[in-house]
Amino acid sequence: MIRNYTQDELEDISEKLLQQFDSERLGIPKPIDVYKVVENCLCVPYEWQYISPDQSILGLTIMKSGYYWIWPKPYFEKNMKPEKVFFKEGTILIERSLTERAERGRENFTVIHEVFHNILHKDFFAENGDVKCAYESLREHPDHRFGLENLSELDICEFQANYCATCFLMPKRPFTDRVKKLSVNTDDNALLSEMAKEFSVTKKAVQLRMQMLGLQ
């Protein structure tokens, strides 16, 4: 059974990982190499692979050693077939086309989302016999503003990983300070762009974090 963390608990979990990785980020915005988080805090392998030919899946965490289908190209061609590849437990797979399209903000969020699946959900997926846990780009993930009572356990997992990734990449204190400072003389679109640049995320992620903190 999945543990139902409160939003405050998820924020605390995110801050504890930040403290371990780079405590300065709890006070000031800094550039981030998300793969260093994987290397230094999780010590698990990661790879860039074409996970699906339509980019419907941006990231995977292999929860139990096993085989997974990998595609040769990021788009479908006639007679193209996937190849079965063995991955060790804990391996994080990131859709390679993200790096080719230079979508760094989205890539950062996907990586940290998978980091928190590693931290929060290994026992849950082990109990259910699943090899993988997917972060799907086209899926509508639960919104933090609504209750979780009627969601499936998988949806709750996705909500928790999204929530923690948002808190980790945009820590409460520096994020709030920068929004308040920039909003004085900056229009909304320019504010989103500047915040996305400073925190290495997408503008959509900035909007979500502002909603979470009551800043919008």
C-alpha positions in Angstrom: 0.0 0.0 0.0 1.2 3.5 -0.9 1.9 5.9 2.0 -0.3 9.0 2.0 2.2 11.8 2.8 0.8 15.2 3.6 2.0 18.1 1.4 4.1 19.4 4.3 5.7 16.0 4.7 6.5 16.0 0.9 8.1 19.5 1.2 10.2 18.3 4.2 11.4 15.2 2.2 12.4 17.5 -0.6 14.3 19.9 1.7 16.1 17.0 3.3 17.4 15.8 0.0 18.4 19.4 -0.9 20.3 19.6 2.4 22.2 16.4 1.5 22.9 17.5 -2.1 23.6 21.3 -1.8 22.3 23.1 1.3 23.0 26.5 -0.3 20.1 25.9 -2.7 17.8 26.2 0.3 18.6 29.9 0.5 19.6 31.0 -3.0 18.7 30.0 -6.6 21.6 28.2 -8.3 22.2 26.3 -11.6 21.8 22.6 -11.1 23.1 19.4 -12.7 20.3 17.0 -11.9 22.4 14.0 -12.8 24.7 14.9 -10.0 21.7 14.4 -7.7 21.4 10.8 -9.0 25.1 10.1 -8.7 25.7 11.7 -5.3 22.4 11.0 -3.5 21.1 7.8 -5.0 24.2 6.1 -6.4 22.1 4.3 -9.1 22.8 4.1 -12.8 21.1 6.4 -15.4 20.9 6.1 -19.1 19.5 8.1 -22.0 17.3 5.9 -24.2 14.5 6.2 -26.7 11.8 4.9 -24.4 8.9 5.3 -26.8 8.6 6.3 -30.5 6.1 9.0 -29.7 7.7 10.5 -26.6 4.6 9.5 -24.5 7.0 8.4 -21.8 9.8 10.7 -20.7 11.3 8.8 -17.9 11.3 5.4 -16.2 12.6 4.0 -12.9 13.5 0.3 -13.0 12.2 -0.9 -9.6 13.3 -4.4 -10.0 16.1 -5.8 -12.3 14.6 -7.0 -15.5 14.1 -6.4 -19.2 12.4 -3.4 -20.9 11.7 -2.5 -24.5 13.9 0.2 -26.0 13.4 1.8 -29.4 16.1 2.5 -32.0 14.8 5.9 -33.0 12.6 8.6 -31.4 9.9 8.3 -34.1 8.2 5.4 -35.7 9.2 3.9 -39.0 7.8 1.0 -41.0 9.0 -2.3 -39.7 10.8 -0.7 -36.8 10.9 -2.9 -33.8 12.0 -2.3 -30.2 14.9 -4.2 -28.6 14.7 -5.9 -25.2 17.4 -4.6 -22.9 18.3 -5.7 -19.3 18.5 -3.0 -16.7 19.6 -3.2 -13.0 17.3 -2.3 -10.2 17.2 1.4 -9.5 18.3 2.5 -13.0 16.7 5.7 -14.2 16.0 6.0 -17.9 15.5 9.4 -19.5 14.0 9.9 -23.0 17.0 10.7 -25.2 15.0 13.1 -27.4 14.7 15.5 -24.5 18.5 16.1 -24.7 18.4 16.4 -28.5 15.7 19.0 -28.3 17.5 20.9 -25.6 14.4 20.9 -23.4 16.5 21.3 -20.2 13.7 22.5 -17.9 11.5 19.5 -18.8 14.5 17.2 -18.6 15.4 18.5 -15.2 11.9 17.9 -13.9 11.7 14.4 -15.3 15.0 13.4 -13.8 14.1 14.7 -10.3 10.6 13.1 -10.6 12.3 9.8 -11.1 14.7 10.5 -8.2 11.7 10.7 -5.9 10.2 7.5 -7.2 13.4 5.9 -6.1 13.2 7.5 -2.7 9.5 7.1 -2.0 8.1 4.2 -4.0 10.5 1.3 -4.2 8.7 -0.8 -1.5 5.3 -0.1 -3.1 6.4 -1.3 -6.6 8.3 -4.2 -5.1 5.2 -5.4 -3.3 3.2 -5.2 -6.5 5.7 -7.0 -8.6 6.2 -4.2 -11.1 9.5 -3.9 -13.0 9.1 -0.2 -13.8 7.5 3.0 -12.8 6.8 5.4 -15.7 6.6 9.2 -15.9 4.4 9.7 -18.9 4.5 13.1 -20.6 0.9 12.9 -22.0 -0.7 11.8 -18.8 -2.8 14.2 -16.8 -1.3 14.1 -13.3 -3.4 15.0 -10.3 -3.4 18.6 -9.4 -2.1 19.5 -5.9 -5.1 21.7 -5.2 -7.6 18.8 -5.2 -8.1 16.0 -2.9 -6.5 12.6 -3.3 -9.3 10.5 -1.8 -10.6 9.0 -5.1 -7.2 8.5 -6.9 -5.6 5.2 -7.7 -2.4 4.3 -5.9 -0.4 4.8 -9.1 -1.9 8.3 -9.4 -0.9 9.1 -5.9 2.6 7.9 -6.6 2.8 10.3 -9.6 1.3 13.2 -7.5 4.0 12.6 -4.8 6.9 12.5 -7.3 5.6 15.6 -9.1 5.1 17.5 -5.8 8.6 16.6 -4.5 10.3 17.4 -7.8 8.6 20.8 -7.8 9.7 21.6 -4.2 13.2 20.3 -4.8 13.9 22.4 -7.9 12.2 25.5 -6.6 12.9 25.6 -2.8 10.3 27.6 -0.9 12.4 30.5 0.6 14.6 31.5 -2.4 11.6 31.0 -4.8 9.3 33.1 -2.7 12.0 35.8 -2.3 12.7 36.0 -6.0 9.0 36.1 -7.0 8.3 39.0 -4.6 11.4 40.9 -5.8 10.8 40.4 -9.5 7.0 41.0 -9.4 7.5 44.7 -8.4 8.7 45.8 -11.8 8.1 42.8 -14.1 5.0 41.7 -16.1 3.7 38.2 -15.6 5.2 36.6 -18.7 8.7 38.1 -18.1 8.4 37.0 -14.5 7.7 33.4 -15.5 10.6 33.5 -18.0 13.1 34.9 -15.5 12.1 32.4 -12.8 12.2 29.5 -15.2 15.7 30.5 -16.2 16.9 31.1 -12.6 15.6 27.7 -11.3 16.3 25.7 -14.5 12.7 24.6 -15.0 9.8 25.3 -17.4 7.4 28.2 -17.1 4.6 25.8 -16.4 6.5 24.4 -13.4 7.0 28.0 -12.1 3.3 28.6 -12.4 2.5 25.5 -10.4 5.0 26.4 -7.7 3.5 29.9 -7.4 0.0 28.3 -7.0 1.4 25.9 -4.3 2.8 28.8 -2.3 -0.2 31.1 -2.8 1.9 33.6 -4.9 -0.5 33.7 -7.8 
